[in-house]
Amino acid sequence: MEVGRKHTRSNTRLRAQCIPEDSKKGLWEECTIINISRKGLGVKFHTRVFFTIGSTINLKIFIPNKKTSMNVKGILKWTGGRRDLFVGGIEFLENMDKITLEKLCS
């Protein structure tokens, strides 16, 4: 288990879109989920829009091999990288159930 984490994260590569809850433009930005656990996820943002630490982020995660997506919401806990390609950690507002997590990690 990683130091400081209560839940082990699984490496993944999931297509997703994100938008700050307080967005005035209402435009979803492309991103990639790079790791995920029941409590949170790591995300690579593909945007020039810089999200603020502590902001609530809405995510639409596209389920592999399906034509559906799922919506989750979390708090941006940290960011790193450069302005045009940065990563961050998001803590879910509600823990993800085990079955849903397995669908995303398979």
C-alpha positions as CSV (number, residue, x, y, z in Angstrom):
1,M,0.0,0.0,0.0
2,E,1.2,3.5,-0.8
3,V,2.3,5.6,2.1
4,G,-0.5,8.0,3.2
5,R,-3.3,6.1,1.3
6,K,-6.0,4.2,3.0
7,H,-7.0,2.4,-0.3
8,T,-4.6,0.9,-2.8
9,R,-4.9,2.5,-6.2
10,S,-4.9,0.4,-9.4
11,N,-3.1,1.8,-12.5
12,T,-5.5,2.3,-15.4
13,R,-6.0,4.4,-18.5
14,L,-9.6,5.5,-18.7
15,R,-11.0,8.2,-21.0
16,A,-12.9,10.8,-19.0
17,Q,-14.2,14.4,-19.1
18,C,-14.2,16.8,-16.2
19,I,-15.6,20.2,-15.3
20,P,-15.3,22.3,-12.2
21,E,-18.7,22.4,-10.4
22,D,-18.5,26.3,-10.4
23,S,-17.8,26.5,-14.2
24,K,-19.4,29.4,-15.8
25,K,-18.6,28.2,-19.4
26,G,-20.2,24.8,-18.9
27,L,-17.6,23.1,-21.1
28,W,-16.4,19.6,-20.3
29,E,-12.6,19.2,-20.7
30,E,-10.9,15.9,-21.8
31,C,-8.8,14.0,-19.2
32,T,-7.4,10.5,-18.6
33,I,-7.8,8.6,-15.3
34,I,-4.4,7.2,-14.6
35,N,-5.1,5.3,-11.3
36,I,-8.2,4.7,-9.3
37,S,-9.3,3.4,-5.8
38,R,-12.6,3.2,-3.9
39,K,-11.8,6.7,-2.4
40,G,-10.2,8.6,-5.3
41,L,-8.2,8.8,-8.5
42,G,-5.3,10.2,-10.3
43,V,-6.0,12.2,-13.4
44,K,-4.1,13.6,-16.3
45,F,-5.7,16.8,-17.5
46,H,-5.6,17.6,-21.3
47,T,-6.5,21.2,-21.1
48,R,-5.1,24.7,-20.6
49,V,-7.7,25.4,-18.0
50,F,-6.0,25.1,-14.6
51,F,-8.2,23.6,-11.9
52,T,-7.9,25.1,-8.4
53,I,-6.9,22.8,-5.4
54,G,-9.9,22.4,-3.2
55,S,-12.4,22.8,-6.0
56,T,-15.2,20.3,-6.6
57,I,-14.8,18.5,-9.9
58,N,-17.5,16.6,-11.8
59,L,-16.1,13.7,-13.8
60,K,-17.7,11.6,-16.5
61,I,-15.8,8.3,-16.8
62,F,-16.3,6.3,-19.9
63,I,-16.7,2.6,-19.1
64,P,-14.3,0.4,-21.1
65,N,-16.0,-1.7,-23.9
66,K,-19.4,0.0,-23.2
67,K,-21.2,2.9,-24.7
68,T,-22.0,4.3,-21.3
69,S,-20.3,6.5,-18.8
70,M,-20.6,7.1,-15.1
71,N,-20.6,10.4,-13.2
72,V,-18.6,10.9,-10.0
73,K,-17.8,14.0,-8.0
74,G,-14.7,14.8,-5.9
75,I,-12.4,17.4,-4.4
76,L,-9.1,18.2,-6.2
77,K,-6.5,17.6,-3.5
78,W,-3.3,18.3,-5.4
79,T,-1.9,19.1,-8.8
80,G,1.5,19.0,-10.5
81,G,3.1,19.4,-13.9
82,R,3.1,22.3,-16.3
83,R,0.2,24.5,-17.4
84,D,-0.6,22.7,-20.7
85,L,-0.3,19.1,-19.3
86,F,-0.8,18.6,-15.6
87,V,-1.9,15.8,-13.2
88,G,-3.9,15.9,-10.0
89,G,-5.4,13.8,-7.3
90,I,-9.2,13.8,-6.7
91,E,-10.8,12.4,-3.5
92,F,-14.4,11.2,-4.2
93,L,-17.2,12.7,-2.1
94,E,-18.6,9.2,-1.8
95,N,-16.6,6.0,-1.9
96,M,-16.9,4.0,-5.0
97,D,-18.4,0.5,-4.5
98,K,-16.3,-2.6,-5.2
99,I,-18.4,-3.8,-8.1
100,T,-18.2,-0.4,-10.0
101,L,-14.4,-0.2,-9.3
102,E,-13.9,-3.7,-10.7
103,K,-15.8,-2.7,-13.9
104,L,-13.5,0.2,-14.4
105,C,-10.3,-1.7,-13.7
106,S,-11.1,-4.7,-15.9
